[in-house]
Each structure stands twice: as structure tokens, then as C-alpha cells.
Amino acid sequence: MTRKAAEPLQIKRILIDVFRASVDKPVVTSFSTIPSRGVAILRLEDADGAVGWGDIWGNFPTVTTEYRARLAGFLLPDLLRGEVISDIPAFHRDLTAKLRIMAVQADEPGPVAAVLAATDQAVWDLQARKAGQPLRRLLSDTAADRVPAYASGLNPADGPETVLAERARGHRNFKLKVGFGDAVDKANIDRIMADLGAGERCFVDANQRWDLAAARHAAAWLAEAGVGWLEEPMIADAPAADWLALKADARLPLAGGENLRGLDIFEAAYAWFDFIQPDVGKWGGVSRNFEIARSALNAGRTYCPHWLGGGIGMLHSAQILAAAGGGGLLEMDVNENPLRGSILGGALAVDQGWAELPAAPGIGIEPDLSTMEGWRVDQSEIVL
């Protein structure tokens, strides 16, 4: 894999748009729900008028989307004003170093990381658009044009029914939320596994629900059921000894990474995770997520980017996965989200379990925010 040298960039304008849409069916996890869908979109424009797009992560709690957008508007002008960007990963590392004291003093490493991740996304998208190439080609000459995908976020109340609907839409891999008690979880898994066709797979996500004893119990019966992986069975910062103990007992692959920050932290987790799932919006942006993807593959692990948000972040995830390769799957949230649908349009269409990536430069689409005006809750423009 090769990374092409970036044309120097200088940001002249920052635009931040925030939207929130009500949904009939909340996203359900073992610890909380998402009763409405929000998105904070970051646009960075250079002196030529070219624009790059980023997605500021913010799901839990729902108020954090609006807050992180405001934080971006507060932090980014001083960071970007007058800067000439010639090496995007180095620029991301520099911004992270500049905000390290702020993140610690404010006790907000997560929000700061999300703002910087979106910034990195937008700069990479801008650079790829100016180069006239899909982002994946800027990351790797050997990038694929389609990636395997899975339908994610299946809720406990109607998971088996959602499998049927998503199969009709082209999916062949599915991920169910678990952690709602054996009676609910086993009934859903039994129905889904019994209905899977040839080549289809079911994964599960416990969203950090259990302690070690409960995770061991769940891993045992989930392995017996034939589940493809068990994601985040314990809290992400559980002691390494607990993770190693679970890995020693588990007879199915373990997955995780969306709630980890730092290459050293990920490398330690290679000892227990088979599937590595960093989130391009929560930490590191394109620069660090692509670095983790290559590191994970070199360590014999499978890179599967995590994403449960808007369409821009999903496209960034797809571009990184296509560049990294390695057989990992693209996470595609299939819960109701009109904001994501408005952004994506027909991009990332799925057929027989494969998602086709757009051929246009950057992340591959020109988002039309006018289609989302009815959901707008905030906007800001900062000229540098």
C-alpha cells in the first residue's frame, strides 16, 4: 500500500451544519437508546473554493451532537488559521498535541478527539477532490471499488424481521444487538440462525453489557449457536487480565475497538480481539484509522471499521476499508435515519453482500444539504 504526497492546502472557511430528525423507532442498545438521529457536518473550504467534508461523531447522549458542533466552532479557527497543510497525518498529530492540555484540563478527551477526527476527514476529502481521485486511491493504489458489508444495529424487538427486510435489500451479513437477557437474546439468535442461507453470517454486539462471568456465559452459548463474532462483551477499559481470560475461554472470535483511543491501546488489544473496529469519527480520523487498519492486518487481525452515524462518516469508513483490504466488512447501520439517507442518496448500494463505492473524487458524493433544511437546528460559518 502506498500513500501519495498531499498537495499543500490552506483552509480559508469553516462551515458547520447541525441537523436532527425524529424517528419512529429508536436505536436500542443494552445501555441506552438513541430516540432521534442527529448529525454535525463539518466543511472545510480552501482558497480555490474546494470543499472537504467531515462527520463530527455524536450519538450518546443525544445532546452531544449539538455540543460537539459548537466545540468545533470554538476550537478550529485558531488551529486552522494560516496553517499550510502538506502532510495530513503529521498535521493531525500536531493538532492533537496542541489540544492535549485542553482535553485533559477540560476532562473532554472524547469531544476533542471527535472534532479533530472530523477535521482530518474533511482535509483528506478536500485533498482527494483536488487531486481528482477517490479518497481510497489517495490512500492506496490497490484500493478496491467494492467492499463486503453487513446490516448493523438490529434491535432486540424485531431483529429477525429486520434480517428478512435487509436480505431483500441485498445484505447477506447481519449484526444483532444483545445484552437484554438470555430469554430475549436466545430467542432472537435461534430465529436468525435458523433462517440464514448459504454464505450468510450473523454477528452480535453486547455494547459493553457484561462483566467477565456474564461474558463467559454468553460467549459459550453464542459459540454453540454459530455466531460469527461477539462484539464488546465487556466494558472497553476492563482490565487486560479480564480480556485475556475471556479470550482464553471463548470459542468464537471477539471484536471491538470503537471505544479505544491510541495506537498503543489498539496494539495491546490485538491479544484478545480478532476483529479490530476503530471509529473514524470517535478518534483519529482517516489518518489514524488507516494506520490502525494496516497495523491490525500486519498483526494477523481483521480490520472492520465501526460506524453508527451519518452518511459522510460511513463513506469515509468505506474508503478506508477499500484502501486497507484484508477481508473486513463495512458496518452499515440500517436503523431509521432520514439524515443518512438524504446524504447518501443511492451511494453504497448493496448487492449480494457487497457495497459498491462511488467512483467520483473524495468520498464520492456531492452532498445536497438543501434536502435536509427541515431538520436543521444550527449552522455557523467562520472565515479565516
HURA-V607717 format. One record per run of one state. SS is the DSSP state (alpha for helix, beta for strand, coil for the rest). FROM is the first residue (numbers start at 1). LEN is the number of residues. Records with the same first field share a line. If there is no record, write none. Layout:
SS->FROM-LEN / FROM-LEN
//
This chain:
coil->1-8 / 10-1 / 29-4 / 47-4 / 57-7 / 81-4 / 86-2 / 99-1 / 106-3 / 132-2 / 140-6 / 155-4 / 169-4 / 178-4 / 196-5 / 206-4 / 211-1 / 226-4 / 232-2 / 235-5 / 250-4 / 257-6 / 270-5 / 277-2 / 280-5 / 299-3 / 304-2 / 307-4 / 325-5 / 334-4 / 345-5 / 352-2 / 357-5 / 363-6 / 384-1
beta->9-1 / 11-18 / 33-14 / 51-6 / 85-1 / 134-1 / 146-9 / 173-5 / 201-5 / 210-1 / 230-2 / 234-1 / 254-3 / 275-2 / 279-1 / 302-2 / 306-1 / 330-4 / 350-2 / 354-3 / 362-1 / 376-8
alpha->64-17 / 88-11 / 100-6 / 109-23 / 135-5 / 159-10 / 182-14 / 212-14 / 240-10 / 263-7 / 285-14 / 311-14 / 338-7 / 369-7
//
